[in-house]
Every structure is written in structure tokens, then in C-alpha cells.
Amino acid sequence: MKKEKKAKTLLVKVEKGNIGLLSALMDGSGRNAIVRTKERDQNLVYLIATPDTYQNLMSILENIKKHLDIEILGPVEEIDVG
């Protein structure tokens, strides 16, 4: 029996106008995470990664932070999309 891998989810704060850019950067960096907005009118996004890509995601975010104003709020257990 195979062990099920649970996705790791990170909550990130980014200006609403830069959410599309963050999504494009995630896609361009090898799709280490799926970008999902928490609510359309807020500046919070979920980054959903597999356990295998999570560490790489963190490295990518550190590089993105050098050029884009984002705040990593931390991991979350459940996703609340509105």
C-alpha cells in the first residue's frame, strides 16, 4: 500500500496588483506550487506544493522577495477560499 502524500500550503501576502506576476513567476520557476487566491478582494494567496517541492518553493520565494514585496505568513493546515 502506497503512503499518501499531503500537500503543503503556505499563506503569502502580496499586493493585489502583483498576484498575477507572482503566479507567472511560480509557473516560470518549474511550477513548484499552485497559486490560489484566498478571496478576490484581498491580498492573500495560498501557495500549494507537494512535500517534494516545498523546500524548493521556499528558496524560490526568498529570491522573489528580493524583487517583489511579499510577506510569507506561514504554513496553514486548511484552505479557506471565498
Phi, psi and omega in degrees: 000129180281146178277131181283133177265129180263137179295148174255134185238134182240135177262129184230141177257127181213147178303141183305322181291346181254003181296318178298320178295316178300317179298317179295321178295321177295317178297317183288343181264017176102015179051053178283349178204154172265135179262127181224125179286146178286308174215146185303324186266010179246166181256032180247135177229151172262139171247115186254119184231160173278161176303329181288332183256357186299313181296320177296321176302315181298320177295317179298317180297322178298322177290320179296323181300338178289339186237343185225137182283095176232152177234123178276112183275337175126172180289152177230153180270327183231149178260131178241094179257135184265000000 
